Amino acid sequence: MNSTRPHSQSGITLQFRGVTKTFYDRARSVEALQPFTTDVAAGEFVCLLGPSGCGKSTLLNIVAGLELPTAGQVLAGGKPITAPGSERALLFQEAALFPWLDVQANVEFGLRQQRRSAQERADMARSLLAMVHLTGFEHSAVHQLSGGMRQRVALARALAIDPAVILMDEPFGALDAITRDRMHAELEAIWSATGKTILFVTHNVREALALGDRILTFSPRPGRVVQEVRVTLPRPRSLESHALVDMAAQILSVMRTAEANAAALPA
Ligand SMILES: Nc1ncnc2c1ncn2[C@@H]1O[C@H](COP(=O)(O)OP(=O)(O)OP(=O)(O)O)[C@@H](O)[C@H]1O
């Protein structure tokens, strides 16, 4: 995998310091996120788990530099984040590929902007497509691919710019269960090979347990962390293992309590 990428950049730290977000428009304000503080180690895989609307995407967008916090700050590798940067790549539930480009050209997109030679771009794209098991699909059109394949292309395109941090916003939420399990295994293999820092948003407890070194569970909006779990189960993890099923039940019970508490509050 590293034949064309000898200097692949591994992960960097993320430090969240009292990160808060309230959205304002003319009529009202929406408090999306209460002060959030944590340290993510370089190369750590952290899952942000919570119900719809609890502010998970908002937090990811702040790390991506697409939103600014209302208060607090996030530091990436010790530097405050104020704008998007090539050391942070964001992937969405729907792979945002360029439909007019074929698979290889999509992966090469960021490399073109880095002014790499055509040969270098092609070598890197082919190596990344092999890593995500898409050898043979280099010249397929995006619309010919399944959802799982599109996510693989999006991952290869993100890896092409060699980010230190990968931000994933429910990337496998639209996939069937079997494809999702396969994607989990592939993502885990890529993460172990590259040592990138990953922040992964999901509302699926078992997905968080399959992947995360650490799971931060959020309450319904305004999001605040109601539980932090370090997952020390050996990898690769079996979703059927008793230990994982027990942990899932325990996390779900915390989520249900947070949901009930939120419902009991006046609107
Ligand atoms: N630009 C915006 N203007 C106003 N309110 C917003 C804006 N973006 C998000 N919100 C609100 O902030 C809250 C948190 O939204 P966010 O998308 O971060 O939640 P989420 O946990 O990612 O939800 P989901 O899992 O459904 O994607 C929601 O109530 C949402 O309506």
The ligand as an SDF file (V2000), in Angstrom:
LIG
                    3D

 31 33  0  0  0  0  0  0  0  0999 V2000
  -27.5160   26.1430   10.0410 N   0  0  0  0  0  0  0  0  0  0  0  0
  -28.3840   25.8850   11.0170 C   0  0  0  0  0  0  0  0  0  0  0  0
  -29.2980   26.8210   11.4150 N   0  0  0  0  0  0  0  0  0  0  0  0
  -30.1540   26.5700   12.4070 C   0  0  0  0  0  0  0  0  0  0  0  0
  -30.2150   25.4070   13.1010 N   0  0  0  0  0  0  0  0  0  0  0  0
  -29.3390   24.4530   12.7450 C   0  0  0  0  0  0  0  0  0  0  0  0
  -28.3870   24.6350   11.6960 C   0  0  0  0  0  0  0  0  0  0  0  0
  -27.6510   23.4880   11.5790 N   0  0  0  0  0  0  0  0  0  0  0  0
  -28.1240   22.6430   12.5160 C   0  0  0  0  0  0  0  0  0  0  0  0
  -29.1340   23.2030   13.2180 N   0  0  0  0  0  0  0  0  0  0  0  0
  -29.8590   22.6050   14.3290 C   0  0  0  0  0  0  0  0  0  0  0  0
  -28.9320   22.1950   15.3050 O   0  0  0  0  0  0  0  0  0  0  0  0
  -29.3130   20.9570   15.8700 C   0  0  0  0  0  0  0  0  0  0  0  0
  -28.1860   19.9530   15.7020 C   0  0  0  0  0  0  0  0  0  0  0  0
  -28.0740   19.6000   14.3210 O   0  0  0  0  0  0  0  0  0  0  0  0
  -27.0400   18.5050   13.7990 P   0  0  0  0  0  0  0  0  0  0  0  0
  -27.2440   18.3810   12.3340 O   0  0  0  0  0  0  0  0  0  0  0  0
  -25.6940   18.8360   14.2860 O   0  0  0  0  0  0  0  0  0  0  0  0
  -27.5510   17.1960   14.5470 O   0  0  0  0  0  0  0  0  0  0  0  0
  -27.1490   15.6740   14.3240 P   0  0  0  0  0  0  0  0  0  0  0  0
  -26.9460   15.0850   15.6700 O   0  0  0  0  0  0  0  0  0  0  0  0
  -26.0230   15.5630   13.3810 O   0  0  0  0  0  0  0  0  0  0  0  0
  -28.4640   15.0850   13.6580 O   0  0  0  0  0  0  0  0  0  0  0  0
  -28.6340   13.9300   12.5320 P   0  0  0  0  0  0  0  0  0  0  0  0
  -28.1780   12.6460   13.1600 O   0  0  0  0  0  0  0  0  0  0  0  0
  -30.1160   13.9380   12.2520 O   0  0  0  0  0  0  0  0  0  0  0  0
  -27.8160   14.3330   11.3490 O   0  0  0  0  0  0  0  0  0  0  0  0
  -30.6060   20.5390   15.1640 C   0  0  0  0  0  0  0  0  0  0  0  0
  -31.6890   20.9320   15.9860 O   0  0  0  0  0  0  0  0  0  0  0  0
  -30.5940   21.3530   13.8930 C   0  0  0  0  0  0  0  0  0  0  0  0
  -31.9110   21.6460   13.4710 O   0  0  0  0  0  0  0  0  0  0  0  0
  1  2  1  0
  2  3  1  0
  2  7  2  0
  3  4  2  0
  4  5  1  0
  5  6  2  0
  6  7  1  0
  6 10  1  0
  7  8  1  0
  8  9  2  0
  9 10  1  0
 10 11  1  0
 11 12  1  0
 11 30  1  0
 12 13  1  0
 13 14  1  0
 13 28  1  0
 14 15  1  0
 15 16  1  0
 16 17  2  0
 16 18  1  0
 16 19  1  0
 19 20  1  0
 20 21  2  0
 20 22  1  0
 20 23  1  0
 23 24  1  0
 24 25  2  0
 24 26  1  0
 24 27  1  0
 28 29  1  0
 28 30  1  0
 30 31  1  0
M  END
$$$$
